[in-house]
Amino acid sequence: MERHGPRPRLGSAVRSDAETRMSAAGPARPHADIDAVRLVHELQVHQIELEMQNDELRRAHVDLEESRDLYWTLYDRAPFGYLTLAHDGAIVEVNLTATKLLGVERSRLIGRPLSAFMNSADADRFYLYRRAEVAHGTRAACDLALCRPDGNTIEVRLESAPEAAGKNERWQTVIVDISDLRNAERELRESEARFRQLAEHVEDAS
């Protein structure tokens, strides 16, 4: 969500406002040297211009900070994990949801390869997945297991898309915990197998 605050006004608009404020302040005091009076007037108008520009710059800065804070709040509280991966698979950015999935603090994740949370088979699959991404440069998905430091394993789906190509390419990656889905699928297969065994037993008995 973007918020656009007022942009600083430059040039004639600020000059006109400054002249208006000077007029409201009353006429300049008589002075013997008309050039000096004009110089003082110009300096006063210029000072007002600077003050007005500073006020608007401060307001724009506040709006920018509020927009940034809102972005990070939405990023961190998203229902899915978000990662930015470097070309070698190292974690560059990570949101709070992903840190909870991986069970590691954000500061300890930055710079660490995501493959460090995989067994050798899934690490190879992840490597081939990234090679395919580089080759095609399009969004791709991959299912694998991640091993948390607490000894638990979660099954996840990774979906990545390139952010930038070339030597400094990065990949925006969504990480979704599909452990419950996989458990449900296994239970369904086991139920179907038990049903078939029961059906065969009834058929043999008859």
N, C-alpha and C positions, 0 to 999 in steps of 0.2 A: 504494500500500500504506500503510495507516494503522497507526500504533502509538499505543496509548493508555497513557500512564504513570499512576501513581497520582495521584489528585486530592488537592489539599491538604484536610486535614480541619479543619473549623471547629466552634466551639461546644462542645457537651457532650463529644464524643469526645476532643478535644484536652485539655479541662479534666480529664477523668477520667484520661487518661494522665499528665498533669502531676502530679495529686494522687498517683498511684501512685509516680511518681519521687520526690516529696517524702517519702513515707512510707518508701521504701527508704533514703533518705538519713539516717533516724534522727529522733527526736523533737526538737522545737524546744527551745532552752535556756530555762530558767525566766526569767521577767521579771516585775518588779513590776507593770507596767502591762499587764493582759491585752489591752487594746485595741491597744497597741503590738505585742504578740506576734502578734495576728491580722493587723495591718497588714503586718508583716514577712513573715508566712506568705503573705498574698495577693500581695505583691510578688514573692516568690520563685516562687510557682506561676505568676504571670503571665509572669515572665521565662522559665521553662521552656516555657510555652505558645508564646511568641514564637520561642524557639529551635527547637522542634519544627516550627512552621509554616514557618520559614525553611528548615529541612532539606528538608521536603516540597516547598516551592516550588522549591528548587534542583534537586531530583530531577525535578520536572515540567518545569523549564526545559531540563534536559539531554535528557530524552526528546523534547521539542518540537524541539530543535535537531537531534537525530538523525533525526527524522522528516522535517524540512525538508531535511536533507542527502541523505537517501535519495530524496526526491521529485526534487530537482534532478539527482541522479545518473541516475535512470531517465529523466527528461525529456531530459537532454543526450545520453544514449547510446541513445535510441530509434532504431530502424532507419529511421524516416521523419523528414522535417523537420517541425517544428511552429512555427507562427507565430501570434502574436496581432496582428490588424490593427485599427486604429482605423476610425472611420466613413469617413474619407477615404482609406483604403487604406495609411496609414503603418504601419510596423512598430513595434509596442509591445514585444513580447517575441519571442525567437527562440531555438531550441535549437541545440546544437553541430552537429547533422547538417545543419540548414538553412544554417548559415554555411558549411559545407564545400561544399554544393551550389551556393551563390551565389558562393563564392570570396571572401568579404569577412568581416573580423573583426566580432564581435558589436557592439563599441562603435561601429563605423561604419555599422551597419545600423539601430540604434534611431533612430526618427524619420524614416527614409528611406522614400519610397513604394515599394512593391513594383513598381509600373509603371515605375520607373526602369530596371529590368532587361529591359524588353520593347521590341520595335519598335512602330511606331505602330499597325499592324494588330492586334497582340496586346494592346496597351494599350487600344484601343477595345473589343476583345472582353472584356477584364478589367473595363472600366467597365460594360458591359452586364450582365456576370455579377454584379457587385456590386449593380447596380440591381435585378436579378431577386431577389437574396437579400433585399434590403431590402423589396421588395414582398411576398414570400411568407413571409419569416421562417423558412425551413426549410433543411435541409442541401441543398447543391447542389455540382455538380462542373464543372470546366472544364479542358480541355487546351490548353496553349499552350507557346511557347518562351521561355526566359529566356536573356539574353545576359550572360555573365560578363565581368568586367573583363579576364581574360586572353585574350579574343577567342573563346573557345569558347561554343557554344550547346548548351543541354540542353533536351530536351523533358520537360515535367512535367505532372502532373495535380494540380490543386488541388481540395480538397474542404473546404468551409467550413460552419460552423454558427454561428448567433448566440449570443453569450454574454450580451448584455444589449441591450435595446431602448431606443429613445429617442435623445436628443441625444448621449449618451456611449456609444452602442452599440459593441461590439467583436465581432470574428469570430475564432473559433478555426479555424485553417486547417492542414490537413495537406498537405504538398508531397511528391510522390513522383516520383523520376526514372524516366521511362518511355522514355528514349532507346533503350535496348537493345530494348525491345518494338517501338518504331516502326521501328528499323532492320531487325528481323526481319520485320516486316510488309512493308516495302519490298522486301526481298530475296525474300520469298515471291511478291509480285506480279510482280517481274522474272522469276523462275523460271517462273511460270505463263505470262507473255507469251512467253518464249523457247520453252516447250513448245508453245504454240499455233502459233508461227511454224514450228517444226520439223514439227509435224503437218500444217500446210498445205503445206509444201514436199514432204513425202512423198506427200501426196494428189495434188498437182499432177504429181509425177514419175511416179506410177502411172497 
